[in-house]
């Protein structure tokens, strides 16, 4: 067979069939960049429901991979807990419901005070009862994390659990010494003069109302408010708010 004849024969051969749609979707779901790119290049109006879901699942897989690498980096070099870029990215990943369970559990297992601070921030800023908030709170109060919290956060968690007036009165000296600005919203409830009694019209915190106790409480609250907390995941603009 001559060269020209061989070339003609090859030209007559059918072209290789395109990848099977289901194979492309499986690769995209696994987070394969080439498959994701192929789907992303299709106009949204032309994408099927399965393709849209595959894109979402693929990006979630990539984010989970990023979280795993981040946890490995933090374990290898704990100084990264104080790096704003690293912790900023960790915080953004923690807000992704596809990533949060694995990431937050991994952070809790690293038993670092900054991980505890991040968990509390998610609890304080989140919607009460939301799954992310419940998970963060469970991890925060569990033995793996609770024993590794900073002194200000440990105090905050204790104040958060106060149920009686003698308890909060006993905490006043520690609030003055260790509390930081995060205590502010929690301390406001002790200023309310309602909430107890048969009709919730009685003062729950009577022991704070005499002049000496009230002055000590106010001074402690001010000392805590003046003690800034600088989160390594926050931007300067966020801290200024």
Order of alpha helices (4+ residues) and beta strands (2+ residues): alpha-alpha-alpha-alpha-alpha-alpha-alpha-alpha-alpha-alpha-alpha-alpha-alpha-alpha
